Amino acid sequence: MTVVSVDKNTEALSLTVVAEFDAGVQRVWKIWEDPRQLERWWGAPTVPATFETHDFTPGGKAAYYMTVPDGTKAHGWWQFTSINAPDHLEFDYGFADDQGTPMGEHGAAHATVKLEPIGDRTRMTMSTRFDSEEQLQMMSDMGMEEGLREAIGQVDALLAEPANASRQ
């Protein structure tokens, strides 16, 4: 099983997902670094993501949308705050309007991604810290935990391909 644990901590205002993959750290890093690979797993299988921009540098931004089954597009933004290839990434993120401009009504969250070798495999720990308990609960109510499980569940198939494979 790819996802090892999901821990929602209301005191720490965090949601942490731990997953393990049958690939080395460098290969797992590519699924974050390459927007074409990122959009093949970021989002549940029925809610695929399309990254319009992905400036993967400290201070850089990403803009994307997720297409829900009825065709509606939900936009989001990331701002990379720390990138230490190949094992540490941090970014702020939130919802955006259709022009990619952050919308403040839901607030922003901060994600930290750590990749660790475990033999010839990789453990990925993705922790999200929220601004308030209300924000954490709202994201839970929107299905964030299950969405992350489904999204990360798609990574194994992607990792089975060569690191430079493009979208079919």
Backbone as JSON, one array per atom type, in Angstrom:
{
  "sequence": "MTVVSVDKNTEALSLTVVAEFDAGVQRVWKIWEDPRQLERWWGAPTVPATFETHDFTPGGKAAYYMTVPDGTKAHGWWQFTSINAPDHLEFDYGFADDQGTPMGEHGAAHATVKLEPIGDRTRMTMSTRFDSEEQLQMMSDMGMEEGLREAIGQVDALLAEPANASRQ",
  "N": [[0.84, -1.18, 0.0], [0.57, 2.16, -0.85], [-0.01, 4.6, 0.59], [0.81, 5.01, 3.85], [0.03, 6.12, 6.29], [-2.38, 8.46, 7.6], [-2.7, 11.37, 9.34], [-4.66, 13.43, 11.14], [-4.38, 16.25, 13.02], [-5.85, 18.11, 15.29], [-5.0, 19.79, 17.34], [-2.41, 20.57, 16.61], [-3.09, 21.71, 14.28], [-2.83, 20.38, 11.8], [-2.39, 18.18, 8.97], [-1.09, 15.18, 8.14], [0.37, 13.11, 5.78], [1.77, 10.02, 5.14], [3.62, 8.21, 2.86], [4.9, 5.42, 1.0], [7.17, 4.45, -1.53], [8.14, 2.34, -4.27], [10.69, 3.24, -5.37], [13.63, 5.24, -5.9], [14.77, 8.21, -4.09], [15.51, 10.33, -5.83], [13.99, 9.74, -8.12], [11.37, 9.95, -7.12], [11.37, 12.62, -6.47], [11.14, 13.81, -8.96], [8.4, 13.68, -9.56], [7.37, 15.84, -8.32], [8.85, 17.95, -9.31], [8.53, 18.05, -12.11], [6.04, 19.42, -14.0], [4.33, 18.09, -15.79], [4.38, 15.46, -14.93], [3.5, 15.85, -12.33], [0.84, 16.7, -12.7], [-0.33, 14.36, -13.38], [-0.86, 12.99, -11.12], [-1.62, 14.73, -9.02], [-4.46, 15.39, -7.5], [-7.55, 13.68, -7.32], [-8.37, 10.63, -9.14], [-10.76, 11.14, -10.57], [-10.77, 13.84, -10.64], [-8.83, 15.47, -12.23], [-5.72, 17.32, -12.36], [-4.47, 20.29, -13.92], [-1.6, 21.91, -14.65], [-0.95, 25.2, -15.2], [1.09, 27.02, -14.88], [4.35, 26.57, -13.5], [6.71, 27.36, -11.74], [9.3, 26.16, -10.52], [11.09, 27.07, -8.32], [12.7, 28.56, -5.45], [10.51, 30.91, -4.1], [9.14, 30.95, -6.46], [6.08, 30.45, -8.36], [3.12, 28.44, -8.78], [0.35, 27.75, -10.83], [-2.76, 26.25, -11.15], [-5.51, 24.16, -12.22], [-8.27, 22.14, -11.23], [-10.27, 19.74, -12.69], [-13.52, 19.0, -12.22], [-15.92, 16.26, -12.28], [-18.29, 17.33, -13.54], [-17.3, 19.16, -15.26], [-16.65, 21.63, -14.24], [-14.15, 23.93, -13.24], [-11.81, 24.1, -10.68], [-9.71, 26.35, -9.33], [-6.29, 26.72, -8.21], [-3.42, 27.83, -6.29], [0.12, 27.82, -5.76], [2.93, 28.8, -3.82], [6.27, 28.5, -3.83], [8.28, 28.12, -1.06], [10.55, 26.99, -0.07], [13.03, 25.01, -1.48], [14.9, 22.22, -1.63], [16.51, 20.27, -3.4], [17.28, 16.82, -3.51], [15.18, 16.32, -1.71], [13.52, 17.9, -0.05], [10.84, 20.11, 0.22], [8.85, 23.02, 0.36], [5.79, 24.78, 0.42], [3.35, 27.41, 0.14], [-0.18, 27.4, -0.16], [-3.39, 27.65, -1.79], [-6.84, 28.41, -2.66], [-7.85, 29.8, -5.85], [-8.98, 32.4, -8.11], [-10.39, 32.24, -11.46], [-8.43, 33.48, -12.86], [-6.15, 32.89, -11.6], [-5.56, 34.33, -9.36], [-5.02, 34.51, -5.9], [-7.65, 33.62, -3.65], [-9.0, 34.89, -0.74], [-10.97, 33.92, 0.99], [-10.96, 31.27, 1.95], [-8.54, 31.09, 3.14], [-4.97, 30.39, 3.43], [-2.71, 27.62, 3.28], [0.13, 25.78, 4.53], [2.47, 23.65, 3.15], [4.72, 20.97, 3.73], [7.08, 18.88, 2.34], [8.84, 15.95, 2.65], [11.35, 13.73, 1.6], [12.64, 10.56, 2.13], [15.21, 8.12, 2.02], [14.57, 4.66, 2.25], [16.16, 2.05, 2.35], [16.18, 0.87, -0.9], [13.9, 2.14, -1.48], [11.47, 4.85, -1.09], [10.33, 7.05, 1.43], [7.74, 9.28, 1.7], [6.81, 12.15, 3.35], [4.22, 14.24, 3.79], [3.23, 17.14, 5.11], [0.68, 19.28, 6.09], [0.02, 22.46, 7.28], [-2.43, 24.33, 8.84], [-4.13, 27.51, 9.15], [-6.11, 27.76, 11.07], [-8.4, 25.97, 13.23], [-10.9, 25.91, 12.14], [-10.38, 26.2, 9.41], [-8.93, 23.84, 8.92], [-10.95, 21.97, 9.49], [-12.83, 22.67, 7.53], [-11.44, 22.0, 5.18], [-11.19, 19.28, 5.59], [-13.9, 18.58, 5.54], [-14.35, 19.08, 2.87], [-13.21, 16.92, 1.74], [-10.42, 16.51, 1.72], [-8.62, 14.64, 2.92], [-9.35, 12.08, 1.85], [-9.1, 12.72, -0.83], [-6.33, 13.21, -1.03], [-5.36, 10.65, -0.43], [-6.36, 9.21, -2.65], [-5.1, 10.61, -4.72], [-2.32, 10.25, -4.2], [-2.3, 7.55, -4.4], [-2.09, 7.13, -7.1], [0.53, 7.4, -7.79], [2.33, 5.22, -7.84], [1.97, 3.89, -10.35], [2.86, 5.88, -12.06], [5.53, 6.1, -11.26], [6.5, 3.74, -12.21], [7.13, 4.19, -14.79], [9.67, 5.52, -17.04], [11.68, 8.24, -15.74], [11.67, 10.48, -17.39], [9.42, 10.3, -18.92], [6.7, 11.45, -20.88], [3.4, 12.91, -20.81], [0.78, 10.88, -21.98]],
  "CA": [[0.0, 0.0, 0.0], [1.37, 3.37, -1.0], [-0.24, 5.48, 1.73], [1.06, 4.27, 5.09], [-0.78, 6.7, 7.37], [-2.93, 9.81, 7.49], [-2.91, 11.83, 10.71], [-5.24, 14.77, 11.3], [-4.11, 16.68, 14.39], [-6.54, 19.39, 15.47], [-4.21, 20.66, 18.23], [-1.3, 21.11, 15.82], [-3.69, 22.27, 13.06], [-2.08, 19.78, 10.7], [-2.76, 16.93, 8.33], [0.15, 14.58, 7.67], [0.23, 11.88, 5.01], [3.03, 9.32, 4.91], [3.5, 7.21, 1.79], [6.17, 4.8, 0.62], [7.17, 4.1, -2.95], [9.2, 1.45, -4.75], [11.57, 4.03, -6.24], [14.59, 6.04, -5.16], [14.41, 9.59, -3.78], [15.64, 11.15, -7.05], [12.84, 9.48, -9.01], [10.16, 10.51, -6.5], [11.48, 14.08, -6.58], [10.68, 14.2, -10.31], [6.95, 13.84, -9.63], [7.09, 17.21, -7.84], [9.61, 18.9, -10.12], [8.05, 18.07, -13.5], [4.59, 19.66, -13.96], [3.57, 17.09, -16.57], [4.23, 14.31, -14.04], [2.69, 16.31, -11.2], [-0.58, 16.73, -13.02], [-0.83, 12.99, -13.56], [-1.27, 12.42, -9.83], [-2.15, 15.72, -8.09], [-5.9, 15.36, -7.7], [-8.1, 12.33, -7.39], [-8.5, 10.19, -10.53], [-11.92, 11.76, -11.22], [-10.6, 15.3, -10.55], [-7.43, 15.68, -12.65], [-5.14, 18.67, -12.28], [-3.72, 20.81, -15.06], [-0.74, 23.02, -14.2], [-0.77, 26.22, -16.23], [2.45, 27.5, -14.63], [5.03, 25.79, -12.46], [8.05, 27.93, -11.59], [9.81, 25.35, -9.41], [12.25, 27.72, -7.73], [12.28, 29.26, -4.23], [9.81, 32.14, -4.45], [8.35, 30.72, -7.67], [4.66, 30.16, -8.17], [2.44, 27.51, -9.67], [-1.09, 27.96, -10.97], [-3.36, 25.05, -11.72], [-6.94, 23.96, -11.95], [-8.72, 20.75, -11.16], [-11.52, 19.63, -13.43], [-14.44, 18.07, -11.55], [-16.66, 15.49, -13.3], [-19.28, 18.09, -14.32], [-16.58, 20.09, -16.13], [-16.28, 22.82, -13.5], [-12.72, 24.02, -12.92], [-11.47, 24.69, -9.38], [-8.34, 26.85, -9.48], [-5.46, 26.8, -7.03], [-2.1, 28.45, -6.44], [1.2, 27.44, -4.85], [4.14, 29.62, -3.84], [7.34, 27.69, -3.27], [9.03, 28.88, -0.07], [11.84, 26.33, 0.14], [13.26, 23.83, -2.33], [16.23, 21.65, -1.45], [16.51, 19.01, -4.15], [16.07, 16.13, -3.98], [14.44, 15.69, -0.61], [12.76, 18.8, 0.82], [10.06, 21.1, -0.51], [7.79, 23.66, 1.13], [5.03, 25.76, -0.35], [2.06, 27.89, 0.61], [-1.16, 27.15, -1.22], [-4.79, 27.99, -1.52], [-7.74, 28.5, -3.81], [-7.65, 30.99, -6.67], [-10.04, 32.62, -9.08], [-10.04, 31.67, -12.76], [-7.24, 34.17, -13.38], [-5.03, 32.44, -10.79], [-5.37, 35.24, -8.24], [-5.47, 33.88, -4.65], [-8.89, 34.06, -3.01], [-8.74, 34.85, 0.68], [-12.07, 33.46, 1.84], [-10.63, 29.99, 2.57], [-7.21, 31.18, 3.73], [-3.87, 29.66, 2.8], [-2.1, 26.59, 4.11], [1.56, 25.6, 4.25], [2.81, 22.22, 3.0], [6.12, 20.55, 3.79], [7.26, 17.54, 1.77], [10.17, 15.39, 2.9], [11.59, 12.43, 1.0], [13.72, 9.87, 2.84], [15.46, 6.77, 1.52], [14.41, 3.5, 3.14], [16.74, 1.06, 1.46], [16.06, 1.36, -2.26], [12.57, 2.73, -1.58], [11.39, 6.22, -0.57], [9.2, 7.45, 2.27], [7.36, 10.69, 1.5], [5.96, 12.69, 4.4], [3.65, 15.52, 3.38], [2.5, 17.73, 6.22], [0.04, 20.56, 5.8], [-0.33, 23.21, 8.48], [-3.52, 25.24, 8.56], [-4.15, 28.72, 9.97], [-7.09, 27.68, 12.15], [-9.13, 24.72, 13.31], [-12.01, 26.02, 11.2], [-9.83, 25.93, 8.07], [-8.64, 22.4, 8.87], [-12.23, 21.25, 9.41], [-13.43, 22.95, 6.23], [-10.73, 21.19, 4.17], [-11.6, 17.88, 5.83], [-15.27, 18.45, 5.04], [-14.29, 19.09, 1.41], [-12.66, 15.64, 1.28], [-8.98, 16.59, 1.49], [-7.93, 13.4, 3.3], [-9.61, 11.05, 0.85], [-8.52, 13.2, -2.09], [-4.88, 12.97, -1.0], [-5.16, 9.2, -0.54], [-6.59, 8.82, -4.03], [-4.06, 11.22, -5.55], [-1.04, 9.57, -3.96], [-2.47, 6.19, -4.89], [-1.77, 7.08, -8.53], [1.95, 7.63, -7.98], [3.05, 3.98, -8.17], [1.93, 3.66, -11.8], [3.72, 6.9, -12.67], [6.93, 5.77, -10.97], [6.89, 2.56, -12.99], [7.57, 4.69, -16.09], [10.94, 6.25, -16.97], [11.55, 9.57, -15.13], [11.47, 11.53, -18.39], [8.25, 9.98, -19.74], [5.75, 12.55, -20.96], [1.98, 12.55, -20.73], [0.25, 10.24, -23.2]],
  "C": [[0.88, 1.23, 0.0], [1.22, 4.3, 0.21], [-0.14, 4.63, 3.0], [0.19, 4.8, 6.22], [-1.28, 8.09, 6.97], [-3.27, 10.23, 8.91], [-3.43, 13.26, 10.7], [-5.1, 15.15, 12.76], [-4.73, 18.07, 14.59], [-5.79, 20.34, 16.41], [-3.07, 21.33, 17.48], [-1.79, 21.78, 14.54], [-3.0, 21.7, 11.82], [-2.74, 18.5, 10.18], [-1.48, 16.37, 7.73], [-0.15, 13.25, 6.99], [1.62, 11.3, 4.82], [2.76, 8.24, 3.87], [4.87, 6.64, 1.49], [6.05, 4.3, -0.81], [8.34, 3.18, -3.28], [10.05, 2.17, -5.79], [12.5, 4.83, -5.35], [14.11, 7.48, -4.99], [14.47, 10.47, -5.03], [14.44, 10.98, -7.97], [11.56, 10.06, -8.42], [10.19, 12.04, -6.58], [10.93, 14.58, -7.92], [9.17, 14.41, -10.37], [6.5, 15.18, -9.06], [7.69, 18.25, -8.78], [9.02, 19.09, -11.51], [6.52, 18.27, -13.51], [3.78, 18.65, -14.74], [3.39, 15.81, -15.74], [3.34, 14.66, -12.85], [1.2, 16.26, -11.52], [-1.16, 15.34, -13.31], [-1.23, 12.35, -12.23], [-1.89, 13.45, -8.87], [-3.65, 15.88, -8.37], [-6.35, 13.92, -7.79], [-8.29, 11.93, -8.85], [-9.68, 10.84, -11.27], [-11.84, 13.29, -11.23], [-9.15, 15.63, -10.95], [-7.01, 17.14, -12.59], [-4.43, 19.01, -13.58], [-2.92, 22.0, -14.55], [-0.49, 23.96, -15.37], [0.6, 26.86, -16.12], [3.03, 26.67, -13.5], [6.47, 26.25, -12.41], [8.66, 27.31, -10.33], [11.15, 25.87, -8.91], [11.79, 28.36, -6.42], [11.71, 30.63, -4.58], [8.94, 32.02, -5.69], [6.92, 30.33, -7.35], [4.18, 29.11, -9.17], [0.97, 27.88, -9.68], [-1.66, 26.73, -11.66], [-4.86, 25.08, -11.53], [-7.22, 22.47, -11.94], [-10.09, 20.71, -11.83], [-12.39, 18.57, -12.77], [-15.29, 17.39, -12.63], [-17.69, 16.29, -14.1], [-18.63, 19.14, -15.23], [-16.17, 21.39, -15.45], [-14.79, 22.78, -13.17], [-12.54, 24.74, -11.6], [-9.99, 25.07, -9.44], [-7.61, 26.91, -8.14], [-4.12, 27.45, -7.34], [-1.15, 27.85, -5.43], [2.24, 28.54, -4.92], [5.21, 28.83, -3.1], [8.17, 28.55, -2.31], [10.39, 28.27, 0.22], [11.93, 25.1, -0.78], [14.71, 23.41, -2.12], [16.23, 20.27, -2.11], [17.56, 18.07, -3.59], [15.17, 15.64, -2.85], [13.61, 16.62, 0.26], [12.11, 19.9, -0.01], [9.03, 21.7, 0.43], [7.08, 24.67, 0.23], [3.77, 26.17, 0.4], [1.07, 27.63, -0.52], [-2.56, 27.52, -0.79], [-5.61, 27.98, -2.79], [-7.49, 29.8, -4.55], [-8.88, 31.2, -7.55], [-9.58, 32.09, -10.44], [-8.88, 32.39, -13.46], [-5.98, 33.78, -12.59], [-4.72, 33.33, -9.6], [-5.87, 34.58, -6.95], [-6.75, 34.5, -4.12], [-8.72, 33.86, -1.51], [-9.8, 34.21, 1.54], [-11.79, 32.13, 2.52], [-9.25, 30.0, 3.23], [-6.18, 30.41, 2.93], [-3.36, 28.62, 3.79], [-0.63, 26.47, 3.71], [1.86, 24.11, 4.23], [4.32, 22.03, 3.07], [6.19, 19.12, 3.29], [8.7, 17.11, 2.03], [10.25, 14.01, 2.27], [12.79, 11.81, 1.69], [13.95, 8.5, 2.2], [15.2, 5.74, 2.62], [14.86, 2.3, 2.31], [16.72, 1.62, 0.04], [14.66, 1.92, -2.53], [12.62, 4.15, -1.03], [10.14, 6.39, 0.29], [8.97, 8.94, 2.04], [6.43, 11.08, 2.64], [5.52, 14.07, 3.96], [2.78, 16.03, 4.51], [1.93, 19.08, 5.8], [-0.36, 21.2, 7.12], [-1.35, 24.27, 8.08], [-3.48, 26.43, 9.53], [-5.08, 28.6, 11.17], [-7.75, 26.3, 12.14], [-10.3, 24.73, 12.33], [-11.55, 25.72, 9.77], [-9.54, 24.44, 7.91], [-9.94, 21.61, 8.72], [-12.9, 21.46, 8.05], [-12.78, 22.09, 5.14], [-11.05, 19.71, 4.35], [-12.99, 17.64, 5.28], [-15.32, 18.42, 3.52], [-13.65, 17.82, 0.85], [-11.17, 15.63, 1.05], [-8.26, 15.28, 1.81], [-8.11, 12.32, 2.24], [-9.02, 11.44, -0.5], [-7.02, 12.96, -2.15], [-4.57, 11.47, -1.12], [-5.31, 8.74, -2.0], [-5.5, 9.37, -4.95], [-2.74, 10.46, -5.41], [-1.11, 8.11, -4.42], [-2.15, 6.02, -6.37], [-0.27, 7.13, -8.8], [2.7, 6.35, -8.39], [3.09, 3.72, -9.68], [2.84, 4.65, -12.52], [5.19, 6.55, -12.46], [7.41, 4.54, -11.73], [7.39, 2.95, -14.37], [8.95, 5.35, -15.93], [10.7, 7.68, -16.46], [11.26, 10.66, -16.14], [10.29, 11.24, -19.3], [7.3, 11.17, -19.74], [4.33, 12.0, -20.93], [1.53, 11.95, -22.06], [-0.96, 10.97, -23.71]]
}
